[in-house]
Amino acid sequence: MTISLDDETARWARIEAARRDTSLSRFVGDLLREQMTEPEAYQRAQQSYLSRGPLTLRAPGQRYPARDEVHQR
């Protein structure tokens, strides 16, 4: 397989691969694999989040918590 890159991108990729102590081929393969699986991981995370249901912040008749209480600052 041949991939054409402009000089600046090719230089960055070579430096980045060396920084990660891997070959340029492995580095590009890892980037492509990451891009291939990213949408699936996002969908799984979104489904997990949405399946939890709403969070009750207060009981009927009580005040809403202050921002600092919610974020535990």
C-alpha positions in Angstrom: 0.0 0.0 0.0 1.3 3.5 -0.8 0.1 6.6 1.0 1.0 10.0 -0.3 1.6 12.8 2.2 2.7 16.4 2.0 6.2 17.0 3.4 5.1 18.6 6.6 2.7 15.8 7.5 5.2 13.1 6.6 7.8 14.8 8.8 5.3 15.0 11.7 4.4 11.3 11.3 8.0 10.2 11.3 8.8 12.2 14.4 5.7 11.1 16.2 6.4 7.4 15.4 9.9 7.8 16.7 8.7 9.5 19.9 6.4 6.5 20.5 9.3 4.1 19.7 7.4 2.4 16.8 7.7 2.1 13.1 6.0 4.6 10.8 3.9 1.7 9.4 2.7 0.6 12.8 2.0 4.2 13.8 -0.2 4.9 10.8 -1.9 1.5 11.2 -2.7 2.3 14.8 -4.1 5.7 13.9 -6.3 4.1 11.2 -7.5 1.4 13.6 -8.3 4.0 16.2 -10.4 6.0 13.7 -12.2 2.8 12.6 -13.2 1.8 16.2 -13.9 5.3 17.6 -17.5 5.6 16.4 -18.4 2.2 17.9 -16.9 3.1 21.3 -18.7 6.4 21.3 -22.1 4.7 20.6 -21.5 2.2 23.4 -20.6 4.9 25.8 -23.7 6.9 24.8 -26.0 3.9 25.2 -24.5 3.2 28.6 -25.1 6.8 29.7 -28.6 7.0 28.4 -29.6 3.7 29.9 -29.0 5.0 33.4 -32.1 7.1 33.4 -32.6 10.6 35.0 -30.8 11.6 38.2 -33.1 12.9 40.9 -31.5 16.0 42.4 -34.1 16.7 45.2 -36.9 15.0 47.0 -40.4 16.6 46.7 -40.6 19.7 49.0 -36.8 20.0 49.4 -34.5 22.6 47.8 -32.2 21.9 44.9 -28.6 21.4 45.9 -26.1 24.2 45.5 -23.7 24.0 42.6 -20.8 23.3 45.0 -22.7 20.4 46.5 -23.4 18.8 43.2 -19.8 19.2 42.0 -18.3 18.5 45.4 -15.9 21.4 45.3 
